[in-house]
Amino acid sequence: MKKKILKGIGVLLLIMVLIIGFIIYNMSSQYKNLRQGKLVSNIVTDTIPFTYSSTGHILINVKINGSKKLYPFILDSGASSFIFSNHIDELNLEMNGRGFGIDANGSIFLTKIRSVDTLQIGNSIFENTNAKEVVFNFNCSEDIYGIIGTGIMRHLIWQVDFKTQKIIVSKKLTDLSFQKDRIEIPLTENKSSHHLRTLIKLNNQKKPIKVILDLGNSGSLKLNESYALEEGLNLEYKKIDGTSSKGGLGGNNDKSKEKFYLSDSLEFEDSSYRIHKFPISTTPKAPNLLGLEFFNKYKTTFSWKDKKLILEPYKNTQNFIWNTYGFSIDYNKKLNKVVIKSVTEKTPASKANLIVNSEVVSINNIPFTDKSSFCNLKNLMKSNDTINLKIKNNDMIKQYTLIKEPLF
């Protein structure tokens, strides 16, 4: 009997080793596929205009396999390249193996890898590239075709001017112009995924935090909450009631464990640059990401070749604390309603006693009628500093007027 148990344990261990070995081999092959691709056009510099999606992502136009049509893609320095599954039939891309992906909750899923013979951004042409096929779950983003990620971006230097909404790409830093008061921050690169990282400190922490430079994260700085809870920091914080963001690449609407913290300072390792009063969003399992709300205060240059982040401030002093109503909305497909998704404490929404999952009837007298009108309501919340709400809860409709206030 004892021999049978030991034999069974041995078999299980062997199976586990084989599974782990298969995953490691598959991930290695996947990164090899996603690293493939070559810049074949000979450019000095090229200018690429961009717009923003309703989700706050940078959108650039891309030609696929010599197409005349321009396809909108998200530019994301924190991700691999992706093709969204709802457009696979239109793009007609052949499968080139399978790989693993990780959704917004950290869960691993199996995905197909699609080959792209030619991909063109502006006058820059790439050949023999690959992209993962994934389901993209953000509302109001059905017309976006995919993500241009690190596998493509690493071949060029990207200078993003958020004021003019233009990107200049080049092969050499010397072909770009910079202002005298620029800030240069050293970077490291993950050799497999090609993510760029830098080191930061909050409030004079002894040990720096490694963060990924992530244009696809619409916030300023996202951290695993353990870093904000370090002894001696004593950061001011605000809780969020409701459901956490499910993310674009899968994930569930779980009860939010997200909080906003306020750090007195943010410093970069091996740089004298220091920022005062910097907000942070955290969850217990969050990856460490430096996001778009940080970068858009500067003309920002990313160089994989030189391992540098170059920041050119638009103002002498940057204010990173944004104004907010303190609540978010979501479209409930099953009920065909817009509902309050989350409420942040000590904000205009919480002071007005808005309740999570209440139905949003209208914003500024514009009613919800269908899914497309939900996108209009989201844009109203972004573009206005004051809104008039009609909210339905327990069959009663109440009216509210909210004015944006600083988060901290």
N, C-alpha and C positions, 0 to 999 in steps of 0.2 A: 504493500500500500504506500509506504514511504517513498519507494523508488518511483512509483507512478506519479506521485505528487511532484517529486523533484524533476521528473521527466517533463511533466506538464509545464512547470515553471520555466524549464530550459527552453521548451518550444515557444512559450510566450515571449521570453526574452529575445530569442532569435527572430521572431516575427517583428518585434519592436525595433530591433537593430536594422532589419531589412527595410521597414517602413521609413525609419529615420534616414537611412542611406539613400532610399529612393527620393525622399523629399529634398535632401541636400543635393543629390545629382540633378534632380529636376530644376531646382532653383538656380544651380550653376549653369545648366543648359539654357534656362530661361533668360538669365542676365546676358549670356553670350549672344542669344538671338536678339535681345533688345538693344545690345551694344552695336549690333551690325548697322551698317549705313554709312554713307560717305558723302561729304559735301563736294559736289562736282563743279559748281559754278565758281568762277574766278572774280570775286568782288573785292573792292577796297572798303567801301561802306555802302549801306543800303538803308533807306528809311521805310519803316513799316507803320502805318497808322493802326490804332487800336480803339476799341470801344469797350464798354462794360456791359455785362449781362445783368439781369434783374437780381441775380444772386451775388453780384459784386465782383465777379471774376473778370480778368482781362480777356478780351476776345480778339483774335487775329484771323484774317482770311487765309485759307490754305487751298492749293490746287492738288488734287489727288490723281495720280496716273495720267497726267497730261490733260486733265479736264479743263473745259472752258469755265465751268461753274466754280465760284468761290465758296468754300465751306467754312463756316465759323468754328474755330477751335479755341479752347481755353489754353492760355499760356501758363504753365505751372512748373516752377523750378523744384517743387517738392514731390513730384510724382514721375512715374514712368510715362511713356506715351500710351494713350488709350484710344480705341474706337468704340463708340457707344452702340450697343447691340440693336437699338431701334433703327439704325441707319445702315446696318450691314448689307441688306439686300440691295439698297441703292448704290452703295459703293462697290459691291461685288468684289470683295477681297478674298484671296485664297488663304486657307488655313496653313500655318507653318509650325505646327506643334501645339502643345498645351503647357500651361504654367499655373502657378499658384498666385492668388491675389490676397490682399488683406483689406477687409472692409472697415468702416468707421468705428466699429466696436472691437477691432483687433481679431475678428474671426477670419480663419483661412478658408478660401474657396478656390475651386478649380476653374480655370478660364482658358479660352482658346487664344492662340497668338496668330495674328493676321499679318500677312506680308504686304508691304506697300512698295511697288517698283520705283515710283518717283513721287516725291513730295516737294511742293514748291511754296515758299513763303517769301513774298515780294520777288526779288530777283535771285534769291538763294535756292538752289535746287539740291535735293538730297536723293540718293539712289539706294535701293536695296535695304530699306528700313523695315522695322517690325513694330507692331503695337498690340497690346492686350485688348481683347474684346470684353467689355463689362457692361452691366446694367447701370445706368445713371439715374438716380432717384429724385433729383431736385425738381420741384415744381417750377414752371415758367422757363424751363430750359430744354424743351423738346426739340428746338431747332438747332441745338449745338451738336456737333458731330463727334467730338472727341477732345483729347488733351494732347498738346505738344509738350512733352516732358524732357527729362534730363538727357535721354538718349539722343535727341535732336539738338537741344540747347547747348550741350557741351562743345559742339563744333565751332561755335561763334562766341564773340563777346557781345553782350546785350546791354545797351544803354537805354533805360526806360525814362522818358520825360513825362511825368504824370500831368504836368500843366498843359502841355501841347497835345497830349495823348498820341505821342509818336515814339517809336523805338528805332534807334540806329544800331545796326549790327555791323561788326567788322571782324577781321582776323587778328588785328593788332591794336593794342591800347594806344599806340602812337598815332593811329589814324583818327582818333577821337579827340575832341576838345574838352577841357576841364577848367573849372574856375579855380582861383588860387586857394580859396578856403575849403577845398575838398578834404574829406576824411577818408583815409585808407585803412581798411580793416583786414587783417590776414585771415585766410580761409584754409580749410582742409577739405579733401574730396574723398568720398567713399569709392573705392576702386571698382566695386561691383555695380552699385546702383547709380553712381555719379552724383549723389546728393552733395551739395556744398554745406559745410558746417562752420560755425564760429563759436567762440566761448564768451559767455556773459557772466556777470555777477550782479546780484540784487543786494542793495544796502551793504556793500563791503563784505560780502560773503567770503569765507576763506577758500572754499573749493568752487571753481567755476562750473557753469552748466553748459553742456554741449547742445546747441540748437541748430536745426536745419533751416536754411533759407528757403521759404515756401511762399511763392507768389500765389499759390492756389488757396492759401488760408486767408480769408478776408479780415481776420482780426489783427491785433497788433502783436501780441505774444501769447502763445498757448503753452502751458507747462503742466507736467505731472504735479499734482497738488503737493506731493511730498516735499518738493523744493520750497514751496511757499510756507510750509509748516516747520521749517528748520528752526532749531532753538536759537533764540536771540533776535529773530527777524521781527516778530510781532507786527505783522502787516494788517492794515485795515482791510476789511472784506465785506462783501455783500452776497447773500445767498440768492439763488434763482429757484423759484417754485415752478414746477411744470415738467415738461418732457424735454430731454436733451436732443440736440440736433442729430438726425439720423445720418447725415453726411451724404455726399453724392454717390459714393461707391458702396452702397448697401448699408446695413445696420438697421437696428430697430429703434422705435420711439420708446425708450426707457425713461423712468422717472429721473429727472435731472439731478446730478450730483455736482453740477457745475457751480463755480463761484467766481466772482470778480475780486481780485486783490489789488491794492495800490502799493507799489514800491516807491520809497523816497528817491531811489536812484537806480539807474541801469548803467553798467559799465561794460566795456568790451576788453577782453584780455589782449595784452600786447598793443594797446592803444590808449591814448590819453583822453579819448572822447567819453564824455559822461552826460547822461540825460537825467533830468530831475522830474519827479512825479510821473511814474510810468505805470499804466494799468495792465493787469495780467488776467487772462481767463484760465481756469484750471479745472481738471477733473482727475479722479484717482488714477485713471489709466491713460491719460493724454500723452501723445508724443510731444516733444519739445520743438515748437515751430515759431520762427520769427516771420510775421505775416505782412500782408499788403498794407494794413493801416500804419505800420511802421515805415515801410519803404516809400509810401506816397507822400511823405513829408520832404522827400529829397528827389533830385534827379539821381537815379540809382543805376550803377553799372556792375554787372556780374561777369567775372572772367574766370572760367575754368582753367584756362591756360596759365594765367598769372597767379591763380589762387588768391584773388583779391575781390573785396567788395568796396566800391568807391561811392561815397555819399556826398552829394552837393546840396546843401540846405537851401530851401526856397525862402526861409526866413532866418533872422538871427537867432530867434528862440522858437522852438517847436512846442506846440501844445498837443499832447497825445491823449488828453482826456476828452472824449467825445460827448456831445449832447445826446440825450435819449429820452424817450417816453417811458422806458422801463418795461416794455412788453413786446412780445413777438406774436405773429399770427401764422396759422397754417391752414391748408386746404384739406378737409376731411372728405376723401373721395367717396366713401361708403354712404355718408349722410348728405353729400353734396352741399356742405356748409363751410364757411370760414369760421374758425374757432381761435380763441386765445390759447396760444401754445405754452407761453411761459410769462412769468411776472418776476421782475427783480425787486428785492426789498429796498425800501427807502428811496423810491423813485416816484415820479408823478403817477404811474399806474398803480403802485401799491398803496399810495396815499389816497387814491380814488377808490380803493377796495375792489379793483378788477379781479375777477375770479377765473382761474384757469379752466379751460374747456367751455366757457361761455361762448355763445354764438355772436359773431360780429355781423350785425344787420347792415350797417353802412358806415362809411368814413367820409366826412365832409359832404354828406347828403348823396353820396354815390353808393347805390346799393350793390350788394353781391347778387349776381344773376347766374353766372356760370364760372368755369375754371379760368377763362381768360380775364374775367373781371377781377378775380383774386389777384392776378398779376398787377392790375391797375391799382388795387388797394395797397399792395406792397410798395409800389412806386410813390403813392401819395404819402405814405408814412416816411419815406426817405427824403422827399423833396420839400416837405412842409415842417415848419417849426411849431405850428399849432394845428391840432386836429379836433374835429367834433365827431364823437362816436355815438352810435346807437348799438347797445349791447343787450342781448336777450339771455335771460337766465331764469329758470323756473317759470317759464311762460310770461315773464314780465320784461318789458323793454324799458331801459333807462338810458338817459343821454348824459354824456360826459364831454367836457372840454379839457384837453391836456396840452400843456406847453412843455417842450423839451427843456431838460435841465442837465448840467454836467453830471456824469456818472458818479464822480467823487468831488 
